[in-house]
Amino acid sequence: MGTWSYQPFGNDTALDWVAELIESKNLSVIQETLDNAIDGGADYLDAEIAEESLAAIEVLAKLKGKATQIDAYTEEVDLWVSENFTKIKITAALSKKALEVLKLIQSENSELMKMWKDADNEDFSKWNNNLTELINALKI
């Protein structure tokens, strides 16, 4: 796993996921990504699924005008958001699902949570604070 930042697009998995997003013109890729996390996350949430989910959730935050990451790693996503901003409506159900996935990512059954906890305390704190920002961005 290549990770260089606590931010949603600070890892190879999230950047690979962007290719799927860019091919779509709706929220189906985001919906599918969140469904994968929910389907597999009750017992144990794989780190890669969690990283893809965080990328998907960041896209929702961007669509709501509440991005937590804007930099060179998000340029393609930011372009996709600007092209689709007026065409896409985020439903309350989708926001609720994203919040549910964030809870799974923060749970003891999350491989990604374990990995960040095992990392440097300052990095874990930044990562955890970013999750809180995403939660606040998605609140209905």
trRosetta pair geometry for C-beta under 8 A, 3 or more apart (Angstrom, degrees):
i j d omega theta_ij theta_ji phi_ij phi_ji
1 11 6.6 -13 177 -162 95 119
1 12 6.8 -166 -161 39 52 109
1 13 6.9 -23 -137 -27 93 112
1 47 6.8 -43 -90 119 155 137
1 48 7.6 -144 -102 -77 113 85
2 11 6.2 150 92 -157 61 65
2 12 4.0 72 53 -26 106 118
3 10 6.2 54 -162 124 72 88
3 11 4.3 -17 -103 -101 75 102
3 12 7.6 -94 -62 4 50 78
4 10 5.6 -129 70 -177 65 88
4 11 7.2 168 18 -84 64 51
5 9 7.8 8 72 86 128 53
5 10 2.5 -121 67 -134 94 139
5 11 7.4 -133 51 -41 72 66
5 73 7.8 -156 31 6 146 162
6 10 6.2 28 38 51 19 159
6 116 7.7 84 -126 -131 93 122
6 123 5.9 -177 -68 -168 115 73
6 126 4.2 150 30 110 169 105
6 127 3.9 -129 -152 -75 108 72
6 130 5.6 166 134 -7 101 141
7 10 4.3 109 56 -28 76 116
7 58 8.0 73 171 -103 83 149
7 68 6.9 -173 -141 117 93 97
7 69 4.2 109 -174 -93 130 136
7 71 7.9 83 93 20 168 128
7 73 7.7 133 94 71 127 141
7 130 6.1 -163 -108 -128 50 154
8 14 6.0 156 154 -137 66 155
8 54 4.4 -157 -128 141 90 98
8 55 5.2 149 163 -88 104 47
8 57 7.0 -145 -118 68 142 87
8 58 3.8 -171 71 -42 168 142
8 68 6.8 98 -6 73 113 112
8 69 5.7 -151 37 12 92 141
8 130 7.2 -165 -39 159 77 131
8 134 7.6 105 -62 -78 125 134
9 14 4.8 -148 -118 122 51 134
9 15 6.2 90 -165 -69 87 76
9 18 7.6 47 -127 -59 115 123
9 55 6.1 87 -81 -114 74 95
9 58 6.8 -123 -31 82 91 164
9 69 5.7 -176 27 114 101 150
9 71 7.9 -171 77 56 121 97
9 73 4.3 164 124 132 118 118
9 74 5.3 156 31 -73 161 82
9 77 7.0 -135 -78 -1 148 147
10 14 7.3 42 36 39 36 142
10 69 7.7 -136 -37 -126 92 153
10 73 6.9 105 -82 95 48 174
11 14 5.2 90 65 10 83 102
11 15 7.2 -159 95 -3 43 91
11 51 5.4 -77 79 -151 141 136
12 15 5.8 -64 -148 42 33 109
12 16 6.1 36 156 -22 70 106
13 16 5.8 -55 -150 34 29 111
13 17 6.5 33 150 -24 63 106
13 47 7.9 172 -15 126 166 82
13 48 4.9 -156 -131 -140 146 78
13 51 4.1 74 86 100 132 140
13 52 6.1 -92 150 -54 105 76
13 55 7.9 -151 112 -22 79 133
14 17 5.5 -52 -152 30 34 117
14 18 7.1 51 148 -36 62 92
14 51 5.2 -112 -51 161 86 95
14 52 6.6 -180 -98 -95 57 41
14 54 6.7 -58 -94 80 125 95
14 55 3.8 161 -145 -68 96 126
15 18 5.6 -30 -160 5 40 120
15 73 6.6 -86 -89 -162 111 98
16 19 6.4 -38 -178 11 46 111
17 20 5.7 -50 -170 31 54 112
17 21 6.6 52 139 -20 76 104
17 33 7.1 63 -158 -107 131 139
17 51 7.8 -179 -17 117 137 85
17 52 4.6 154 -89 -128 147 88
17 55 5.0 133 78 77 140 155
17 56 7.4 -88 155 -49 142 83
18 21 5.3 -55 -151 37 41 115
18 22 6.1 42 155 -24 73 105
18 55 7.0 -110 -62 -179 75 139
18 76 5.5 88 168 90 134 129
18 77 5.9 -93 -128 -62 112 94
19 22 6.0 -53 -146 32 28 111
19 23 6.9 28 155 -19 60 106
20 23 6.1 -62 -158 32 31 110
20 24 7.0 20 152 -16 64 110
20 29 4.9 156 136 -143 103 136
21 24 6.0 -70 -159 35 34 107
21 29 5.2 -161 -95 93 56 151
21 30 7.4 55 -112 -55 100 81
21 55 7.9 -126 -38 139 141 114
21 56 7.8 -174 -84 -101 121 71
21 59 6.5 -155 -139 -90 146 157
21 77 6.8 17 103 -110 150 84
21 80 6.1 72 135 163 105 173
22 76 6.0 -43 -80 166 129 115
22 80 5.6 -119 -106 -80 65 130
23 29 7.8 113 64 -60 86 141
24 27 7.8 145 138 -61 137 7
24 28 5.7 -152 -145 52 139 95
24 29 4.6 -154 -10 -15 154 116
25 84 6.6 -178 -162 -103 58 121
25 87 7.4 -39 168 116 89 150
26 84 7.8 -172 -89 -154 30 135
26 87 7.9 -99 -97 126 67 110
26 88 6.5 156 -140 -105 54 105
27 30 4.7 -54 -168 46 77 117
27 31 5.5 85 130 -29 88 98
27 88 6.0 121 -43 -154 100 123
27 90 7.3 131 -89 -101 154 68
27 94 6.7 -9 153 -132 152 156
28 31 5.5 -53 -143 37 32 114
28 32 6.2 32 158 -18 65 107
29 32 5.8 -53 -145 38 29 111
29 33 6.3 33 154 -22 63 107
29 56 7.4 -151 121 -111 80 110
30 33 5.7 -54 -147 34 30 113
30 34 6.4 25 156 -14 64 107
30 56 4.3 145 -135 -160 77 107
30 59 6.0 -128 -93 77 126 131
30 60 6.5 128 -166 -55 148 97
30 94 7.5 51 116 -165 118 124
31 34 6.1 -60 -150 39 27 106
31 35 6.2 29 153 -20 64 109
31 94 6.8 -73 -93 -119 87 108
31 97 7.8 42 -133 95 66 158
32 35 5.5 -53 -144 37 31 114
32 36 6.4 37 154 -24 64 102
33 36 5.8 -50 -153 29 30 114
33 37 6.9 28 150 -17 61 103
33 49 8.0 169 -168 -161 73 71
33 52 5.1 -135 -151 138 117 107
33 53 5.7 174 149 -92 101 58
33 55 7.7 -87 179 71 161 91
33 56 4.2 174 86 -53 144 152
34 37 5.7 -52 -154 34 37 112
34 38 6.4 33 151 -16 68 105
34 53 6.1 102 -98 -132 56 96
34 56 6.0 -141 -49 112 86 148
34 57 7.8 105 -87 -64 107 84
34 94 7.7 134 37 -156 164 74
34 97 5.1 84 148 138 142 114
34 98 6.0 -76 -112 -85 140 61
34 101 5.1 -107 -144 -47 86 147
35 38 5.7 -57 -146 40 33 109
35 39 5.9 33 157 -20 68 109
35 97 7.9 -18 -67 -175 61 138
36 39 5.8 -55 -141 39 27 110
36 40 6.2 -4 169 9 63 114
36 49 5.6 -137 126 -145 109 114
36 52 7.5 -2 75 88 136 134
36 53 7.7 -145 74 -69 94 101
37 40 6.6 -75 -141 53 21 89
37 41 4.9 19 170 -31 64 134
37 45 6.3 29 -157 -138 81 114
37 49 5.3 160 -92 152 72 108
37 50 6.7 101 -122 -89 115 51
37 52 7.8 -163 -58 78 106 94
37 53 4.4 43 -59 -79 147 143
37 101 4.6 59 102 -133 145 111
37 104 6.0 150 159 80 104 148
37 105 7.6 -25 -164 -56 136 90
38 41 5.9 -54 -112 35 18 112
38 42 7.6 38 179 -43 51 87
38 97 7.0 -65 -49 -161 140 95
38 100 6.5 30 -98 117 111 123
38 101 6.4 -81 -57 -83 82 86
38 104 7.1 -159 -97 -35 52 156
40 43 7.7 -73 179 45 51 87
40 44 7.5 -50 160 79 82 60
40 45 6.5 114 110 -114 87 56
40 46 6.5 -19 133 4 137 100
40 49 6.0 -79 72 -155 135 178
41 44 7.4 -105 -140 95 38 20
41 45 3.7 23 -126 -86 90 102
41 49 7.2 -150 -67 112 98 134
41 50 7.8 109 -104 -76 120 87
41 101 7.2 125 15 -133 168 69
41 104 4.1 35 154 -173 142 143
41 105 8.0 -47 -144 -57 142 53
41 107 7.9 115 169 43 103 132
41 109 6.9 120 179 110 67 118
41 110 7.4 10 -151 -91 103 81
42 104 7.7 -66 -74 -121 38 120
42 109 7.5 -23 148 125 22 163
43 109 6.4 -166 145 -160 24 136
44 109 5.2 -125 -102 -176 44 92
44 111 6.9 56 175 -41 91 95
45 49 6.2 -124 -173 80 77 116
45 50 5.4 84 145 -62 114 107
45 104 5.2 123 -63 155 150 107
45 105 6.6 -116 119 -92 158 49
45 107 7.3 102 8 58 128 108
45 109 5.8 92 3 119 86 86
45 110 4.5 -16 61 -111 118 68
45 111 6.3 -142 91 11 63 79
45 112 7.1 -55 111 13 106 96
46 49 4.5 82 68 10 95 107
46 50 6.8 -164 92 -8 48 87
46 111 5.7 -1 -145 21 29 137
47 50 5.5 -59 -149 39 32 113
47 51 6.2 33 154 -21 68 104
47 110 7.9 98 -89 171 60 73
47 111 4.2 -90 -48 102 84 113
47 112 4.3 131 -128 -68 74 78
47 115 6.0 44 -109 -8 135 143
48 51 5.6 -49 -144 34 33 111
48 52 6.5 34 155 -16 64 103
49 52 5.8 -52 -149 38 32 111
49 53 6.2 35 150 -22 64 108
50 53 5.5 -55 -147 37 31 115
50 54 6.4 34 154 -21 65 102
50 104 7.7 -145 -104 111 98 97
50 105 4.9 127 -147 -116 111 98
50 110 6.0 88 -88 -158 149 106
50 111 7.0 -167 3 58 135 82
50 112 3.9 -127 89 -5 151 142
50 113 7.9 -129 -151 -25 165 73
51 54 5.8 -49 -147 32 32 111
51 55 6.7 35 151 -18 62 102
51 112 6.5 167 -50 -100 76 139
52 55 5.6 -54 -155 34 34 113
52 56 6.4 35 148 -19 66 105
53 56 5.5 -53 -148 37 35 113
53 57 6.2 34 153 -19 67 106
53 101 5.0 -142 -175 166 136 136
53 105 6.6 -159 89 -65 132 124
54 57 5.6 -52 -142 38 33 112
54 58 6.3 39 154 -23 64 103
54 105 6.8 102 -65 -120 98 161
54 131 8.0 -71 -119 -97 113 81
54 134 7.4 -96 -145 -82 79 167
55 58 5.7 -52 -150 33 30 113
55 59 6.8 35 149 -21 62 100
55 77 7.9 -134 -173 -96 94 147
56 59 5.7 -51 -156 29 34 113
56 60 6.9 35 147 -17 64 100
56 98 7.5 -146 114 -115 97 104
57 60 5.5 -47 -153 33 39 114
57 61 6.5 42 147 -20 66 101
57 98 4.9 136 -114 -161 95 113
57 101 6.8 -155 -64 84 125 125
57 102 6.6 107 -125 -66 162 100
57 134 5.4 50 137 -169 123 132
57 138 7.0 -54 -163 -57 98 140
58 61 5.4 -49 -149 35 37 115
58 62 6.4 41 150 -22 66 102
58 67 7.0 52 -175 -141 84 73
58 68 6.3 -98 -126 42 96 97
58 69 6.1 -16 -154 33 138 108
58 74 7.8 -108 141 -115 132 125
58 77 7.6 19 110 163 108 157
58 134 6.8 -69 -80 -108 63 116
59 62 5.5 -51 -149 35 34 114
59 63 6.4 36 151 -20 64 103
59 77 6.1 -118 -97 -164 93 116
59 80 7.7 -30 -137 94 116 123
59 81 6.7 -163 -154 -78 77 107
60 63 5.6 -53 -149 36 33 113
60 64 6.5 25 152 -11 65 107
60 90 5.9 106 -150 -120 94 141
60 94 7.1 -165 -120 137 134 110
60 95 7.0 162 173 -100 138 68
60 98 5.6 -93 45 -90 166 163
60 137 7.7 132 106 121 85 112
60 138 6.3 37 117 -100 125 106
61 64 5.8 -63 -152 43 32 107
61 66 4.8 -91 -172 87 84 86
61 67 5.6 126 117 -99 101 36
61 68 6.0 2 123 -10 159 89
61 133 8.0 53 -139 132 154 87
61 134 5.9 -95 -60 -129 140 72
61 137 3.9 25 -127 138 104 151
61 138 6.6 -72 -81 -56 81 82
62 65 7.6 45 -177 -73 33 19
62 66 7.5 -117 -76 59 22 48
62 67 4.4 40 -96 -83 75 99
62 74 7.9 178 -85 -176 145 131
62 77 6.9 141 7 143 171 107
62 78 7.0 -130 -158 -103 143 62
62 81 4.7 -78 131 -108 123 158
63 81 5.9 -139 -76 -141 67 102
63 84 7.8 -45 -109 101 109 98
63 85 6.5 -178 -135 -122 70 67
63 88 6.2 -65 -145 94 137 122
63 90 5.8 130 107 -41 131 124
64 90 6.4 -52 -65 29 96 152
64 137 6.0 142 75 172 133 89
64 138 7.3 168 3 -96 160 49
66 136 7.7 -139 173 107 142 82
66 137 3.7 174 115 -136 133 102
67 70 5.4 74 122 -50 143 98
67 74 7.6 114 -163 167 134 163
67 137 7.9 98 -62 -130 12 150
68 130 5.7 121 157 -153 145 86
68 133 4.6 114 -107 117 129 134
68 134 6.1 -68 -17 -66 147 76
68 137 6.8 -112 -43 -35 101 148
69 73 7.3 -35 155 75 125 109
69 74 5.5 153 119 -45 94 141
70 74 5.7 -98 -125 68 39 141
70 78 6.6 76 -133 -84 88 135
71 74 5.8 86 48 17 56 98
72 75 6.0 -16 -159 -27 40 113
74 77 4.7 -63 -163 52 72 115
74 78 5.2 79 133 -32 91 100
75 78 5.7 -55 -142 36 27 111
75 79 6.5 28 157 -19 62 104
76 79 5.8 -53 -151 34 31 112
76 80 6.5 33 150 -19 64 105
77 80 5.5 -53 -150 36 34 113
77 81 6.3 35 152 -20 67 104
78 81 5.6 -50 -145 36 32 113
78 82 6.4 32 155 -18 64 105
79 82 5.8 -54 -147 37 31 109
79 83 6.3 27 155 -16 64 109
80 83 5.9 -61 -148 39 29 109
80 84 6.1 -5 164 8 66 118
81 84 6.4 -78 -139 53 24 91
81 85 5.7 54 160 -68 66 91
82 85 5.8 -15 -134 -19 26 120
84 87 5.0 -78 -158 51 62 110
84 88 5.0 34 154 -13 100 120
85 88 7.0 -77 -141 39 13 95
90 94 5.5 -119 -166 77 75 128
90 95 6.0 81 151 -53 112 95
91 94 4.7 99 57 4 82 99
91 95 7.1 -145 97 -1 47 84
92 95 5.7 -54 -150 39 35 112
92 96 6.2 39 151 -23 67 106
92 140 5.2 52 -136 -125 93 137
93 96 5.6 -53 -147 36 30 114
93 97 6.4 33 152 -21 64 104
94 97 5.5 -49 -147 34 34 113
94 98 6.4 36 152 -20 64 103
95 98 5.6 -53 -150 35 33 113
95 99 6.5 33 151 -18 65 104
95 138 4.9 170 -157 -177 91 92
95 139 7.7 100 168 -147 127 4
95 140 5.4 136 101 -73 145 91
96 99 5.7 -54 -151 36 32 112
96 100 6.5 37 148 -22 64 104
96 140 7.1 -4 -62 -41 82 131
97 100 5.5 -51 -151 33 34 116
97 101 6.6 34 150 -19 65 102
98 101 5.7 -51 -150 35 34 111
98 102 6.5 39 149 -21 64 102
98 138 5.2 -130 95 -143 126 155
99 102 5.5 -47 -149 32 36 115
99 103 6.7 40 150 -20 63 99
99 135 6.5 82 -126 -133 88 76
99 138 5.6 -170 -64 109 90 131
99 139 7.6 82 -88 -87 134 52
100 103 5.7 -51 -157 31 34 113
100 104 6.8 35 146 -18 64 102
101 104 5.4 -50 -152 34 39 114
101 105 6.4 41 149 -21 67 102
102 105 5.5 -51 -147 34 34 114
102 106 6.4 25 154 -12 65 108
102 131 6.1 146 -161 -166 105 96
102 134 6.1 -176 -106 104 136 118
102 135 5.6 173 138 -80 161 88
102 138 7.6 173 -18 40 144 147
103 106 5.8 -63 -148 44 31 106
103 107 6.5 47 149 -45 64 102
104 107 5.5 -45 -152 9 34 121
104 109 7.2 -56 -162 77 75 105
104 110 6.3 130 148 -75 63 111
105 110 5.2 99 -155 -127 33 152
105 112 6.1 -28 -155 70 87 126
105 113 6.4 145 162 -51 55 101
105 131 6.8 -159 100 -124 123 129
106 110 6.8 80 25 7 8 153
106 113 6.0 115 -141 -96 25 133
106 128 7.8 89 -119 -132 102 85
106 131 6.2 133 -73 164 110 156
107 110 5.2 119 63 -17 70 102
107 113 6.7 -169 65 -1 36 160
108 113 7.2 -109 -106 94 24 142
108 114 8.0 67 -161 -66 51 94
110 113 3.7 76 85 5 115 110
110 114 6.7 178 96 -10 63 81
111 114 5.6 -55 -153 36 35 113
111 115 6.3 36 151 -22 67 105
112 115 5.5 -51 -146 34 34 113
112 116 6.4 28 157 -14 66 105
113 116 6.0 -59 -148 40 29 105
113 117 6.2 30 154 -20 65 109
114 117 5.7 -56 -145 37 29 112
114 118 6.2 26 157 -17 64 109
115 118 5.9 -60 -150 38 28 109
115 119 6.6 35 149 -30 62 104
116 119 5.4 -47 -150 23 37 118
116 123 7.0 -136 -155 120 81 94
116 124 4.8 128 154 -115 87 80
116 127 4.8 -110 -149 80 142 160
116 128 7.3 156 135 -48 140 83
117 124 5.7 79 -101 -125 36 141
119 123 4.9 -66 128 81 124 129
119 124 5.7 158 70 -54 93 90
120 123 4.3 81 69 9 96 107
120 124 6.9 -166 90 -9 48 85
121 124 5.6 -54 -145 37 32 112
121 125 6.3 36 155 -22 65 106
122 125 5.7 -53 -150 34 30 115
122 126 6.6 30 153 -17 63 104
123 126 5.7 -53 -149 36 33 110
123 127 6.3 33 153 -18 66 107
124 127 5.7 -56 -146 39 31 112
124 128 6.0 29 157 -18 67 110
125 128 5.8 -56 -142 40 27 110
125 129 6.2 30 155 -20 63 107
126 129 5.7 -54 -147 36 29 113
126 130 6.5 33 152 -23 63 103
127 130 5.7 -54 -154 31 31 113
127 131 6.9 34 148 -20 63 100
128 131 5.6 -47 -155 29 37 115
128 132 6.8 40 147 -18 64 101
129 132 5.5 -50 -153 34 38 115
129 133 6.6 42 147 -21 66 100
130 133 5.4 -48 -151 33 37 115
130 134 6.6 38 150 -18 65 101
131 134 5.6 -52 -151 35 34 112
131 135 6.4 39 149 -22 65 102
132 135 5.5 -48 -148 33 34 115
132 136 6.5 33 153 -16 64 105
133 136 5.8 -56 -150 39 31 111
133 137 6.3 34 151 -24 65 107
134 137 5.5 -52 -145 34 33 114
134 138 6.4 17 160 -10 65 111
135 138 6.3 -71 -150 42 26 101
135 139 6.8 46 153 -48 63 91
136 139 6.0 -29 -150 -5 34 115
